[in-house]
Amino acid sequence: LGTTVTSNDDTLALQSSAAGSAQNVGIQILDRTGEVLILDGATFSAKTDLIDGTNILPFQARYIALGQSVAGTANADATFKVQYL
């Protein structure tokens, strides 16, 4: 989980609003199927079957404009948990 944009639980808010930071930009995380993850702590990404040995869990991140955007630094934090069933 991370800090989300107000009333938008699928978009991470940027870490800072200090000078030099991007404005009106958020970050979305997508699972291996390209679906945007809901960052509510209760919704899971697409199931991935694991095999013996090394497994890769592919995720993507993308910037999304939340209005008239202003270029700058655009970073966010997200913590996730892997649930093995």
C-alpha positions in Angstrom: 0.0 0.0 0.0 1.0 3.6 -0.4 -0.6 7.0 -0.1 -3.3 7.2 -2.8 -4.8 10.2 -4.5 -7.9 11.5 -2.7 -11.0 9.6 -3.9 -8.9 7.5 -6.3 -7.8 4.2 -4.8 -5.9 3.0 -7.9 -3.4 5.9 -8.2 -0.5 6.6 -5.9 0.1 10.2 -4.8 3.6 11.6 -5.4 6.0 11.8 -2.5 6.5 15.5 -2.5 4.9 18.8 -3.5 8.2 20.7 -3.0 9.6 22.9 -5.8 10.7 20.8 -8.7 8.1 18.2 -8.2 5.6 17.2 -10.9 2.1 18.5 -10.4 -1.2 16.8 -11.2 0.5 13.5 -11.8 -0.1 10.1 -10.1 1.4 6.6 -10.5 -0.6 3.5 -11.3 0.6 -0.1 -10.8 -0.5 -2.8 -13.3 -0.5 -6.6 -12.9 0.7 -9.1 -15.5 -2.6 -8.8 -17.5 -2.3 -5.0 -17.7 -5.1 -4.4 -15.2 -4.7 -1.4 -12.9 -4.4 -2.6 -9.2 -6.7 -1.2 -6.6 -4.5 -0.2 -3.7 -6.9 -0.9 -0.9 -5.1 -3.8 0.8 -7.9 -6.2 0.1 -7.9 -6.5 -3.7 -5.5 -8.9 -5.3 -3.8 -8.9 -8.7 -4.3 -11.7 -11.3 -3.3 -15.1 -9.9 0.1 -16.5 -11.0 0.9 -20.2 -10.8 4.3 -20.8 -9.4 6.8 -23.4 -10.5 9.8 -25.0 -8.7 12.8 -22.7 -8.8 12.8 -19.0 -9.7 9.5 -17.3 -10.5 9.0 -13.8 -12.0 6.0 -11.8 -11.0 5.7 -9.1 -13.7 4.3 -5.7 -12.6 4.4 -2.4 -14.4 4.0 1.2 -13.3 2.8 4.2 -15.3 2.3 7.9 -14.8 -1.2 9.2 -15.2 -2.2 12.8 -15.6 -4.7 14.0 -13.0 -5.3 17.4 -14.7 -3.1 19.9 -16.5 0.3 18.4 -15.6 3.6 20.2 -14.8 6.9 18.4 -15.5 9.1 17.6 -12.6 10.2 14.8 -10.2 7.5 12.2 -9.8 8.2 9.4 -7.3 5.9 7.4 -5.1 6.3 4.5 -2.6 4.2 1.4 -2.5 4.5 -1.7 -0.2 3.0 -4.9 -1.2 2.6 -8.4 0.2 2.8 -11.7 -1.6 0.2 -14.2 -0.4 1.2 -17.8 -1.1 -1.8 -20.2 -1.0 
